[in-house]
Amino acid sequence: MCAQAQVADGSQYEEQEQVIDKLEVFKIKGRDKRGHKILRIIGKSFPGRCASVETVKKYLEEKVYPKLEKKPFSVVYVHTGVQRSENFPGISTLRSIYDGIPMEVKDNLQTVYFLHPDLQARLFFATFGRFLFTGGLYGKLKYVARLDLLWEHVRRNEIEIPEYVYDHDEDLEYRPMMDYGLESDHPRVYGIGGAPAVDSSVSMYSMRCIS
């Protein structure tokens, strides 16, 4: 667990930058089926409470934008396992990061593939998306509920996806209500034949809300 992020300077920036590097939050590798480079973002790895907005903006400016080479690209954002308390930097921070993206980069962005969106994320973007992300970005957002659907747009063998994402995707096949926050994503007790045990201690319904 890391301390709440503050304005970074000197060694603080270097330390926060090393955290982002180590966690591989941002990685440019692979292409979509239109031949565009892929910027993969792992939401669960984003140190929302550790890295200052200045650090993230500087990191993108120095280590991400130059590698896009001023050409069209797409984003694969992996939302699997994101925890609001750990990974969400706040609305004002998101807006600040977005405002700091050069116009050329915004124009070159073709599509944002949002993998494994939960109900909370859908509600957030439905409520704030058009206000936060101006200039047409909201219209480039595509929700992708399953990995199989992502592979229809992205070259599967060219992008690295964490193993826990595959595990979650498999869970969703058997428990589709998790997509809408209507079923717990905690481990459940299964009985004979794979059916949920009657005495499972985990509630079937755990509606998540934006707090």
Disulfide bonds with the S-S distance in Angstrom:
Cys2-Cys50 1.20
